[in-house]
Amino acid sequence: IIGESSLIQNLKSKIEKMARARVPTILITGESGTGKELIARRIHRIMNEECPGCTPFIAVNCTALPEHLLESELFGYEKGAFTDAKTEKKGIFELAIGGTILLDEIGDMKLNLQGKLLRVLEERTIRRIGGQKEIPIDLTVIATTNRDLTAALDRGEFRVDLFYRLNTFSLHVPPLRERGE
């Protein structure tokens, strides 16, 4: 993260504080191209600097996968849960245990999945599709968005309870035009 502006110095200080405090859930907002994923990776590196590379960092683009695939990718599934489920599969949350999951473009996630994500953040457990048992997860969840989530709340496109769960610890990345230094 390069830059000399006071905005960037302030951002770097907040990144350091959140990472050192091992904040479990972080929301990073900012326009496209401002470096939100770079910041998420920096937070992960600081949190895990005693053993670099020992913990997973898994990024998921919430807009890249169709809704029905996103759920099975995030939570995994048990053998026989649906027609093509010939074996069990760990989901991304389970694979990221001990590390960090980046939910990129969380503002585009469909409402029904937002409810399931809220439960994960509150309970810190997941259940695979077709599964019977809760699997505890110990990881950091970083969500990013370039959307104005408060406007999405007003339009009913984003869950209020999920917004407040994510927005407990947040960082706003200023646009490049405001930090030319």
PEBEL-V542053 format. One record per residue. N is the residue number from 1. RES is the residue in one small letter. SS is DSSP state (H for helix, E for strand, - for the rest). PHI is phi in radians with two decimals (none if undefined). Layout:
BEGIN
n->{N:N}
res->{RES:RES}
ss->{SS:SS}
phi->{PHI:PHI}
END
This chain:
BEGIN
n->{1:2:3:4:5:6:7:8:9:10:11:12:13:14:15:16:17:18:19:20:21:22:23:24:25:26:27:28:29:30:31:32:33:34:35:36:37:38:39:40:41:42:43:44:45:46:47:48:49:50:51:52:53:54:55:56:57:58:59:60:61:62:63:64:65:66:67:68:69:70:71:72:73:74:75:76:77:78:79:80:81:82:83:84:85:86:87:88:89:90:91:92:93:94:95:96:97:98:99:100:101:102:103:104:105:106:107:108:109:110:111:112:113:114:115:116:117:118:119:120:121:122:123:124:125:126:127:128:129:130:131:132:133:134:135:136:137:138:139:140:141:142:143:144:145:146:147:148:149:150:151:152:153:154:155:156:157:158:159:160:161:162:163:164:165:166:167:168:169:170:171:172:173:174:175:176:177:178:179:180:181}
res->{i:i:g:e:s:s:l:i:q:n:l:k:s:k:i:e:k:m:a:r:a:r:v:p:t:i:l:i:t:g:e:s:g:t:g:k:e:l:i:a:r:r:i:h:r:i:m:n:e:e:c:p:g:c:t:p:f:i:a:v:n:c:t:a:l:p:e:h:l:l:e:s:e:l:f:g:y:e:k:g:a:f:t:d:a:k:t:e:k:k:g:i:f:e:l:a:i:g:g:t:i:l:l:d:e:i:g:d:m:k:l:n:l:q:g:k:l:l:r:v:l:e:e:r:t:i:r:r:i:g:g:q:k:e:i:p:i:d:l:t:v:i:a:t:t:n:r:d:l:t:a:a:l:d:r:g:e:f:r:v:d:l:f:y:r:l:n:t:f:s:l:h:v:p:p:l:r:e:r:g:e}
ss->{-:-:-:-:-:H:H:H:H:H:H:H:H:H:H:H:H:H:H:H:-:-:-:-:E:E:E:E:E:E:-:-:-:-:-:H:H:H:H:H:H:H:H:H:H:H:H:-:H:H:H:-:-:-:-:-:E:E:E:E:E:-:-:-:-:-:H:H:H:H:H:H:H:H:H:E:E:-:-:-:-:-:-:-:-:-:-:-:E:E:-:H:H:H:H:-:-:-:-:E:E:E:E:E:-:H:H:H:-:-:H:H:H:H:H:H:H:H:H:H:H:H:H:-:E:E:-:-:E:-:-:-:-:-:E:E:-:-:-:E:E:E:E:E:E:-:-:-:H:H:H:H:H:H:-:-:-:-:-:H:H:H:H:H:H:H:-:-:-:E:E:E:E:-:-:H:H:H:-:-:-}
phi->{none:-1.90:2.55:-1.97:-1.13:-1.11:-1.06:-1.25:-1.08:-1.13:-1.08:-1.05:-1.11:-1.14:-1.01:-1.03:-1.11:-1.12:-1.16:-1.15:-1.40:0.97:-1.04:-1.34:-2.44:-2.35:-1.93:-2.02:-2.01:2.77:-1.14:-1.04:1.46:-1.57:1.77:-1.09:-1.19:-1.02:-1.16:-1.05:-1.14:-1.13:-1.04:-1.04:-1.09:-1.11:-1.10:-2.10:-1.21:-1.25:-2.58:-1.00:1.43:-1.45:-2.08:-1.32:-2.16:-2.11:-1.77:-2.20:-1.52:-1.17:-1.73:-1.39:-1.88:-1.06:-0.91:-1.19:-1.42:-1.05:-1.09:-1.22:-1.19:-1.26:-1.83:1.35:-2.71:-1.66:-1.00:1.46:-1.13:-2.67:-0.90:-1.58:-1.46:-1.47:-2.41:-1.38:-2.42:-1.27:-1.53:-1.09:-1.03:-1.18:-1.18:-1.58:-0.93:1.55:-2.23:-2.36:-1.99:-1.83:-1.75:-1.39:1.04:-1.07:-1.13:-1.71:-1.25:-1.17:-1.00:-1.15:-1.29:-1.04:-1.11:-1.20:-1.14:-1.00:-1.07:-1.08:-1.18:-1.36:-1.58:1.01:-2.42:-2.27:-2.33:-1.09:-1.05:1.42:-1.53:-1.90:-1.92:-1.46:-1.93:-1.19:-2.20:-2.06:-2.79:-1.74:-1.92:-2.03:-1.96:-2.18:-2.76:-1.83:-1.50:-1.42:-1.20:-1.16:-1.19:-1.12:-1.09:-1.06:-1.49:1.33:-1.66:-2.45:-1.24:-1.09:-1.13:-1.19:-1.00:-1.20:-1.17:-1.30:-1.48:-1.03:-2.20:-2.35:-2.26:-1.94:-1.61:-1.17:-1.12:-1.00:-1.13:-1.68:-2.43:-1.08:-1.17}
END
